[in-house]
């Protein structure tokens, strides 16, 4: 039996994929709650932003309003149904919980940042009325729908379709769209702005990094079990997918940045997105496409654990019973 064989294996012993179970346990140790994030400390900063900076923040929170809900929908509709290992489904169950916490965080963020009811309604409707966000959402919806009514992965074409959906959500949506959004947050923090948003984002960032790595570990497993699925055609499809994602995220950057802000421009974001895309291709064992370098020094310094003043606010290193070693080599 392989990971993508049709069926719903219920047997945890003997365990076929202990790595997935270990990832589930690691995720449990990283529990946090929205109530721990102090967003109200950001209100004074919002009042002193320039109109251009405020536009960026409003567009950013409008994207956040529905981004994690889209990921959760794909997880339930497509991923859970086709990974035939109970330990993998344990991790996906935990991921779904974490996506729900992220949705609650962004709901709280919008309620705090946008006290006007009509503004909040417009933000939640961004996928319908803001072109740069609508285009990203349509990219996501197209890949959610790419499996159609597929109930079982019986053929090579079925399994390739599943792999492309999985890679899209790991590399393009969580691994590119979200990483672009995180970069704006950390750019603001580098200027001493919106520390509450940055604190909560650190925790989301940590969760999303684990989600992405789980998905890539699934790809690794399928490659070991069914290497014939990984050919030049698949590489070409993934590269084309990333090209489209970079283009959609670049349009979003032009919307957010306009003619450019201090230390943040659409051109720099384009370089960053190509750099991140190359990191995703490398993790998938595929050739780099862009050869771009990271233009953002503040991202080079970013680690998933917040560097904060203990006497000013609670540190967001929320792991319980920390085990193992901490790596500072994560590519941002």
C-alpha positions as CSV (number, residue, x, y, z in Angstrom):
1,X,0.0,0.0,0.0
2,X,1.3,3.5,-0.9
3,X,0.3,6.9,0.6
4,X,-2.0,7.8,-2.4
5,X,-3.7,4.4,-2.8
6,X,-7.5,4.6,-2.6
7,X,-8.9,3.8,0.8
8,X,-9.1,5.0,4.4
9,X,-6.6,3.1,6.4
10,X,-7.5,3.3,10.1
11,X,-4.5,1.4,11.6
12,X,-1.9,3.3,13.6
13,X,0.0,0.2,14.5
14,X,2.2,-0.8,12.9
15,X,2.8,2.8,11.9
16,X,3.8,3.2,8.3
17,X,4.8,6.9,8.4
18,X,6.1,7.8,11.9
19,X,7.5,11.1,10.6
20,X,4.0,12.4,10.0
21,X,3.0,11.4,13.6
22,X,6.1,13.2,14.9
23,X,5.0,16.3,13.0
24,X,1.6,16.1,14.6
25,X,3.2,15.9,18.1
26,X,5.4,18.8,17.4
27,X,2.4,20.9,16.2
28,X,0.6,20.1,19.5
29,X,3.6,21.6,21.4
30,X,3.2,24.8,19.5
31,X,-0.3,25.8,20.8
32,X,-1.2,29.5,21.1
33,X,-4.4,31.5,21.4
34,X,-5.5,34.8,19.9
35,X,-6.1,36.2,23.3
36,X,-2.4,36.3,23.9
37,X,-1.8,38.8,21.2
38,X,-2.1,42.5,22.1
39,X,-3.3,44.3,19.0
40,X,-4.5,47.3,20.8
41,X,-0.9,48.6,21.2
42,X,-1.0,49.1,17.4
43,X,-3.7,51.7,17.5
44,X,-1.4,54.6,18.1
45,X,0.8,53.5,15.3
46,X,-2.1,53.4,12.9
47,X,-3.0,57.0,13.7
48,X,0.4,58.2,12.6
49,X,0.8,56.3,9.4
50,X,0.9,58.2,6.1
51,X,-2.0,57.7,3.7
52,X,0.2,55.5,1.6
53,X,1.2,53.3,4.5
54,X,-2.3,53.1,5.7
55,X,-3.4,52.0,2.2
56,X,-0.8,49.2,2.4
57,X,-2.0,48.0,5.8
58,X,-5.7,48.1,4.8
59,X,-5.0,46.1,1.7
60,X,-2.9,43.6,3.7
61,X,-5.6,43.0,6.3
62,X,-8.1,42.6,3.5
63,X,-6.1,39.8,2.1
64,X,-5.7,38.2,5.5
65,X,-9.5,38.3,6.0
66,X,-10.0,35.2,3.8
67,X,-6.6,33.8,3.0
68,X,-6.5,31.1,5.7
69,X,-10.1,30.1,5.1
70,X,-9.2,29.3,1.5
71,X,-6.4,27.1,2.6
72,X,-8.6,25.3,5.2
73,X,-11.2,24.7,2.5
74,X,-8.7,23.0,0.2
75,X,-7.4,20.9,3.2
76,X,-10.9,19.6,3.9
77,X,-12.1,19.2,0.3
78,X,-8.9,17.7,-1.3
79,X,-6.0,16.8,1.0
80,X,-7.7,14.9,3.8
81,X,-9.7,12.7,1.4
82,X,-6.6,11.4,-0.5
83,X,-3.8,10.8,2.0
84,X,-4.3,7.2,3.0
85,X,-2.5,7.1,6.3
86,X,-4.1,7.8,9.7
87,X,-0.9,9.6,11.0
88,X,-1.0,12.0,8.1
89,X,-4.7,12.7,8.7
90,X,-3.8,13.4,12.4
91,X,-1.5,16.1,11.2
92,X,-4.1,17.5,8.8
93,X,-6.6,17.6,11.6
94,X,-4.2,19.6,13.7
95,X,-3.5,21.9,10.7
96,X,-7.2,22.6,10.3
97,X,-7.3,23.6,13.9
98,X,-4.4,26.0,13.4
99,X,-6.0,27.5,10.3
100,X,-9.1,28.1,12.4
101,X,-6.9,30.0,15.0
102,X,-5.4,32.1,12.2
103,X,-8.9,32.9,10.9
104,X,-9.8,34.0,14.4
105,X,-6.6,36.1,14.7
106,X,-7.4,37.9,11.4
107,X,-11.0,38.4,12.5
108,X,-9.8,40.0,15.7
109,X,-7.2,42.0,13.7
110,X,-9.9,43.5,11.4
111,X,-12.2,44.2,14.3
112,X,-9.4,46.1,16.0
113,X,-7.9,47.9,13.0
114,X,-11.2,48.7,11.3
115,X,-13.7,49.9,13.9
116,X,-16.1,51.1,11.2
117,X,-18.7,48.4,10.3
118,X,-18.8,49.2,6.6
119,X,-15.0,49.2,6.3
120,X,-14.9,45.7,7.8
121,X,-17.6,44.5,5.4
122,X,-15.6,45.8,2.5
123,X,-12.5,44.1,3.8
124,X,-14.2,40.7,4.0
125,X,-15.5,41.2,0.5
126,X,-12.1,42.0,-0.9
127,X,-12.0,38.8,-3.0
128,X,-15.0,40.2,-4.9
129,X,-14.2,43.9,-5.2
130,X,-10.4,44.5,-5.0
131,X,-8.8,43.2,-8.3
132,X,-5.4,42.4,-6.9
133,X,-6.9,40.2,-4.2
134,X,-9.6,38.8,-6.4
135,X,-6.9,37.6,-8.9
136,X,-5.1,35.8,-6.1
137,X,-8.3,34.2,-4.8
138,X,-9.3,33.1,-8.3
139,X,-5.9,31.4,-8.7
140,X,-6.5,29.5,-5.4
141,X,-10.1,28.6,-6.4
142,X,-9.0,27.3,-9.7
143,X,-6.6,24.9,-8.0
144,X,-9.1,23.9,-5.4
145,X,-11.4,23.0,-8.3
146,X,-8.7,21.3,-10.2
147,X,-9.5,17.9,-8.7
148,X,-13.1,18.3,-9.7
149,X,-15.2,15.3,-8.6
150,X,-12.2,13.1,-8.3
151,X,-13.0,10.6,-5.5
152,X,-10.0,8.2,-5.8
153,X,-6.5,8.5,-7.1
154,X,-6.4,5.4,-9.4
155,X,-4.5,6.6,-12.4
156,X,-1.2,8.3,-13.0
157,X,-3.1,11.4,-14.2
158,X,-5.2,11.4,-10.9
159,X,-2.1,11.3,-8.8
160,X,-0.3,14.0,-10.8
161,X,-3.4,16.2,-10.4
162,X,-3.3,15.6,-6.6
163,X,0.4,16.4,-6.4
164,X,-0.1,19.7,-8.3
165,X,-2.8,20.7,-5.9
166,X,-0.7,19.9,-2.9
167,X,2.4,21.6,-4.3
168,X,0.3,24.7,-5.3
169,X,-1.0,25.2,-1.8
170,X,2.4,24.5,-0.2
171,X,4.7,26.4,-2.6
172,X,2.5,29.1,-4.1
173,X,-0.2,29.9,-1.5
174,X,1.3,29.2,1.9
175,X,4.9,29.4,0.6
176,X,4.6,32.5,-1.6
177,X,1.4,34.5,-1.1
178,X,1.7,34.3,2.7
179,X,5.4,34.9,2.7
180,X,4.9,38.0,0.7
181,X,2.3,39.2,3.3
182,X,4.7,38.4,6.1
183,X,7.4,40.5,4.5
184,X,5.2,43.6,4.6
185,X,4.5,42.9,8.3
186,X,8.2,42.6,9.1
187,X,9.0,45.7,7.0
188,X,6.6,47.6,9.2
189,X,8.1,46.1,12.4
190,X,11.6,47.1,11.2
191,X,10.4,50.7,11.3
192,X,9.1,50.3,14.8
193,X,5.4,50.0,13.7
194,X,2.6,47.6,14.6
195,X,4.5,45.4,17.0
196,X,1.2,43.6,18.0
197,X,0.6,42.6,14.4
198,X,4.2,41.3,14.2
199,X,3.9,39.3,17.4
200,X,0.8,37.5,16.1
201,X,2.4,37.1,12.7
202,X,5.4,35.3,14.3
203,X,3.1,32.6,15.5
204,X,1.2,32.3,12.2
205,X,4.6,32.3,10.4
206,X,5.7,29.4,12.6
207,X,2.6,27.4,11.9
208,X,2.6,28.1,8.2
209,X,6.3,27.0,8.0
210,X,5.3,23.7,9.6
211,X,2.3,23.3,7.2
212,X,4.5,23.9,4.2
213,X,7.2,21.4,5.4
214,X,4.6,18.7,6.1
215,X,3.3,19.1,2.6
216,X,6.8,18.9,1.2
217,X,7.4,15.8,3.3
218,X,4.3,14.2,1.7
219,X,5.8,15.0,-1.7
220,X,9.1,13.4,-0.6
221,X,7.2,10.3,0.4
222,X,5.3,10.0,-2.8
223,X,8.5,10.5,-4.8
224,X,10.1,7.6,-2.9
225,X,7.0,5.4,-3.4
226,X,6.2,6.4,-7.0
227,X,9.2,8.0,-8.6
228,X,7.7,7.7,-12.1
229,X,5.4,10.6,-11.3
230,X,8.3,13.0,-11.0
231,X,9.4,13.8,-14.5
232,X,10.2,16.9,-16.7
233,X,6.5,17.4,-17.4
234,X,5.7,17.8,-13.7
235,X,8.7,20.1,-13.2
236,X,7.4,22.3,-16.1
237,X,3.9,22.4,-14.6
238,X,5.2,23.4,-11.2
239,X,7.5,26.1,-12.7
240,X,4.6,27.5,-14.7
241,X,2.4,27.5,-11.6
242,X,5.0,29.4,-9.7
243,X,5.4,31.9,-12.6
244,X,1.7,32.6,-12.4
245,X,1.7,32.9,-8.6
246,X,4.7,35.4,-8.7
247,X,2.8,37.5,-11.3
248,X,-0.4,37.6,-9.2
249,X,1.6,38.5,-6.1
250,X,3.5,41.2,-8.0
251,X,0.2,42.8,-9.0
252,X,-0.7,42.8,-5.4
253,X,2.6,44.5,-4.6
254,X,1.9,47.2,-7.1
255,X,-1.4,47.8,-5.4
256,X,0.1,48.0,-1.9
257,X,3.2,49.9,-2.7
258,X,2.2,52.3,-5.4
259,X,5.2,54.4,-6.4
260,X,7.2,52.9,-3.5
261,X,7.6,53.4,0.3
262,X,10.8,53.8,2.3
263,X,12.5,50.4,2.1
264,X,9.6,48.7,0.3
265,X,8.8,48.9,-3.4
266,X,7.0,46.6,-5.9
267,X,10.4,46.1,-7.6
268,X,12.0,44.9,-4.4
269,X,9.1,42.7,-3.6
270,X,9.3,41.2,-7.1
271,X,12.9,40.3,-6.4
272,X,12.0,38.8,-3.1
273,X,9.2,36.7,-4.6
274,X,11.5,35.3,-7.2
275,X,14.0,34.5,-4.5
276,X,11.3,32.7,-2.4
277,X,10.1,30.8,-5.5
278,X,13.6,29.5,-6.1
279,X,13.7,28.3,-2.5
280,X,10.5,26.4,-3.1
281,X,11.8,24.8,-6.3
282,X,15.0,23.8,-4.5
283,X,13.0,22.1,-1.7
284,X,11.1,20.2,-4.3
285,X,14.3,19.0,-5.9
286,X,13.7,21.1,-9.1
287,X,16.1,23.5,-10.8
288,X,15.9,27.2,-9.8
289,X,14.3,29.5,-12.2
290,X,15.1,33.1,-11.3
291,X,18.6,33.3,-9.6
292,X,17.3,36.2,-7.4
293,X,18.8,37.2,-4.1
294,X,16.9,38.3,-1.0
295,X,16.7,42.2,-1.1
296,X,15.2,42.6,2.4
297,X,17.8,42.7,5.2
298,X,14.9,42.7,7.7
299,X,13.9,39.2,6.4
300,X,17.4,37.9,6.6
301,X,17.3,38.7,10.3
302,X,13.8,37.3,10.8
303,X,13.5,34.0,12.8
304,X,10.2,32.4,13.8
305,X,10.8,33.3,17.4
306,X,10.2,37.0,18.1
307,X,13.1,39.1,19.4
308,X,11.3,41.1,22.0
309,X,12.0,43.1,25.1
310,X,10.8,40.9,28.0
311,X,9.7,43.9,30.0
312,X,7.6,45.4,27.2
313,X,5.5,42.5,26.0
314,X,5.2,38.7,26.3
315,X,7.7,36.8,24.2
316,X,6.0,34.8,21.5
317,X,8.3,31.7,21.7
318,X,5.2,29.7,22.6
319,X,6.5,26.1,22.3
320,X,5.8,24.0,25.3
321,X,8.5,21.6,26.5
322,X,11.0,22.6,23.8
323,X,13.0,19.6,22.5
324,X,15.9,19.3,20.0
325,X,17.8,22.1,18.5
326,X,16.9,25.5,17.0
327,X,18.0,26.1,13.4
328,X,18.7,29.6,12.1
329,X,19.1,28.4,8.5
330,X,15.5,28.7,7.4
331,X,15.2,30.5,4.0
332,X,12.9,33.4,4.1
